Amino acid sequence: MFKHTHPYKPFIPKNTSKLIVGTLPPPRFTTGDLKPGDVDFCYGSRDGQLWNILDQIYGLNLSFETTTKAIEERKTFLRNHKIGICDMVSVAYREKVDASDIGMQKAVLRDLVKILQQHPSIHTVLFTGGNSKNGPEYFFRKNLKTYNRSLQRIKNEVPREHEFLLPNSSRKVKTVSLIAPSGAANRAVGSLKGYKQMKAENPSLNTIDFRVIQYTPYFIN
């Protein structure tokens, strides 16, 4: 069985206000067998869409290549905009070596509640996926349960919004479950009523365009 270890520590700059939370990068980032165009950093898979989406939202003109320059561009952006990244899973095991969330077994979770307590400036958690089994929100709900806490619904339409009260504190943190920035989630995007309506009005709209529209208010505001 493949031991899928997260290759990166949480990247949380000083005064971070928003935290991007996923699960694990693809297994090749654990083994170091990167493909041309991968960036050796969080969400660096050439098959992923998060950095493409952020590139469009902020007009970053990022490099998409396996270089130190590409890594530093992303770190500089995150520092400048007070955004951090901390995935939920530290280690998982796989019978099939792929990047699917559902294929993870015996997942060892990072204690995101404790991490949030250590970073009092964070007010929003942005999940790159929802509450389906082994998604980031799903795992975070497990983490919260160990503290006898739960998510309280604010908005039930996609992207769903919740909030929770940190243990031993009056501090509330908001969570937003964005549609995953992956090709595997494109079918889910295509089935959304909002996407179908926009597509009918603008036939050139694609699934990345839709995510840009969805993500923008949560990153810019």
C-alpha positions in Angstrom: 0.0 0.0 0.0 1.3 3.4 -0.9 2.0 5.8 1.9 0.9 9.2 0.7 2.7 11.8 2.8 2.1 15.5 2.4 5.3 17.1 1.1 4.7 20.6 2.3 4.3 22.2 5.7 1.5 24.7 6.1 2.3 28.0 4.5 0.8 30.7 6.7 2.3 34.2 6.3 2.2 36.7 9.1 -1.2 38.4 9.5 -2.9 35.8 7.3 -6.6 36.5 7.1 -7.8 33.7 4.8 -6.7 30.1 4.7 -7.0 27.8 1.7 -7.7 24.3 2.8 -7.6 21.1 0.7 -6.6 17.5 1.2 -3.3 16.3 -0.4 -1.4 17.0 -3.6 -1.0 14.2 -6.1 1.3 11.3 -5.1 4.0 12.4 -7.5 4.6 15.4 -5.2 5.4 12.9 -2.4 7.8 10.9 -4.5 9.3 13.9 -6.3 8.5 12.6 -9.8 7.1 15.9 -11.0 5.9 16.4 -14.6 7.1 19.3 -16.8 4.9 22.3 -15.9 4.4 21.2 -12.3 5.4 23.7 -9.6 7.0 22.3 -6.5 4.6 24.0 -4.1 1.1 23.8 -2.8 -1.5 23.2 -5.6 1.4 23.0 -8.0 0.0 20.2 -10.2 -0.1 21.2 -13.8 -3.5 19.4 -13.9 -4.9 21.6 -11.1 -6.7 24.9 -11.6 -6.3 26.9 -8.5 -3.3 28.9 -9.6 -4.9 29.4 -13.0 -8.0 30.8 -11.3 -6.0 33.1 -9.0 -3.9 34.2 -11.9 -7.0 35.4 -13.7 -8.6 37.0 -10.6 -5.5 39.0 -9.7 -3.8 39.4 -13.1 -0.6 37.8 -11.7 1.0 36.6 -14.9 2.4 33.6 -13.0 5.0 31.2 -14.4 3.8 27.6 -14.8 7.0 25.7 -14.7 9.2 23.6 -12.4 11.4 26.4 -11.2 12.3 28.3 -8.0 11.0 31.5 -9.7 7.5 29.9 -10.0 7.5 28.9 -6.3 8.6 32.4 -5.2 6.0 34.1 -7.3 3.3 32.1 -5.5 4.8 32.7 -2.0 5.1 36.5 -2.7 1.5 36.6 -3.8 0.3 34.8 -0.7 2.3 37.1 1.6 1.1 40.2 -0.1 -2.5 39.2 0.1 -2.4 37.7 3.6 -3.5 34.3 2.3 -2.3 31.0 3.7 -2.5 27.3 2.7 -2.9 24.4 5.0 -4.3 21.1 3.8 -6.2 18.8 6.1 -4.3 15.5 5.5 -0.8 14.8 6.8 -0.6 11.2 5.7 -3.0 8.8 4.0 -2.6 5.3 2.4 -3.7 4.2 -1.0 -4.2 0.8 -2.7 -4.3 2.6 -6.1 -1.7 5.3 -6.5 -3.8 8.2 -7.8 -4.9 11.7 -6.6 -8.6 10.9 -5.8 -9.9 11.9 -2.4 -12.1 8.9 -2.2 -9.1 6.5 -2.5 -7.5 7.8 0.7 -7.5 5.3 3.6 -6.5 5.7 7.2 -6.0 9.5 6.8 -4.1 11.2 9.5 -5.4 14.7 9.9 -3.7 18.0 10.7 -5.3 19.7 13.7 -6.7 22.7 11.9 -8.6 23.9 14.9 -5.3 24.2 16.8 -3.6 25.9 13.9 -6.4 28.5 13.7 -6.0 29.1 17.4 -2.3 29.8 16.8 -3.1 32.3 14.1 -5.7 34.8 15.5 -5.8 36.9 12.3 -7.5 34.2 10.2 -11.2 34.9 9.9 -12.1 32.8 6.8 -11.3 29.2 5.8 -11.7 28.5 2.0 -12.2 24.8 1.4 -11.2 23.6 -2.1 -14.0 21.1 -2.0 -17.1 20.2 0.0 -18.5 17.7 2.4 -18.4 14.6 0.2 -16.4 11.7 1.7 -12.7 12.6 2.2 -13.2 16.1 1.0 -11.6 19.0 3.0 -14.8 20.1 4.7 -15.6 16.4 5.5 -12.3 16.0 7.3 -12.6 19.4 9.0 -15.9 18.4 10.5 -14.2 15.3 12.0 -11.5 17.6 13.4 -14.1 19.9 14.9 -16.0 17.0 16.4 -13.0 16.2 18.6 -13.5 19.6 20.2 -17.2 19.1 20.5 -17.8 21.8 17.9 -19.8 21.8 14.7 -20.3 24.0 11.7 -23.4 26.2 11.7 -24.9 26.9 8.3 -25.0 30.4 6.9 -25.8 29.7 3.3 -26.8 26.4 1.7 -26.4 27.3 -2.0 -23.0 26.5 -3.7 -20.6 27.7 -2.5 -21.9 26.8 0.9 -21.0 28.9 3.9 -20.7 28.0 7.6 -19.3 29.4 10.7 -18.0 28.0 14.0 -16.9 29.1 17.4 -13.3 28.3 18.3 -13.0 26.4 21.6 -12.4 28.5 24.7 -12.9 31.6 22.7 -15.5 34.1 21.5 -13.9 34.1 18.0 -16.0 33.0 15.1 -14.4 31.7 11.9 -16.3 31.5 8.6 -15.9 28.6 6.2 -16.7 28.6 2.4 -16.8 25.3 0.5 -15.7 26.2 -3.1 -16.1 23.8 -6.0 -12.8 21.9 -6.2 -10.3 23.5 -8.7 -9.7 20.1 -10.4 -10.7 18.6 -13.7 -12.5 15.8 -11.8 -15.0 18.4 -10.5 -15.9 19.7 -14.0 -18.8 17.4 -14.2 -20.2 18.8 -11.0 -19.8 22.3 -12.3 -21.6 21.4 -15.5 -24.6 20.1 -13.6 -25.0 23.4 -11.6 -28.1 25.4 -12.4 -26.1 28.6 -12.2 -23.5 27.4 -14.7 -26.2 26.2 -17.1 -27.8 29.7 -17.0 -24.5 31.5 -17.5 -23.6 29.1 -20.3 -26.9 29.7 -22.1 -26.3 33.5 -21.9 -22.6 33.2 -22.9 -21.8 30.0 -24.8 -18.1 30.6 -24.7 -18.1 30.3 -20.9 -16.1 27.3 -19.6 -15.8 25.6 -16.2 -12.7 27.6 -15.2 -14.5 30.9 -16.1 -17.3 29.8 -13.8 -14.9 29.1 -11.0 -13.2 32.5 -11.5 -16.7 34.1 -11.0 -17.4 32.0 -8.0 -14.0 32.4 -6.3 -13.6 36.1 -6.9 -15.8 37.6 -4.1 -14.2 35.3 -1.5 -10.6 36.2 -2.4 -11.0 39.9 -3.3 -13.2 41.0 -0.4 
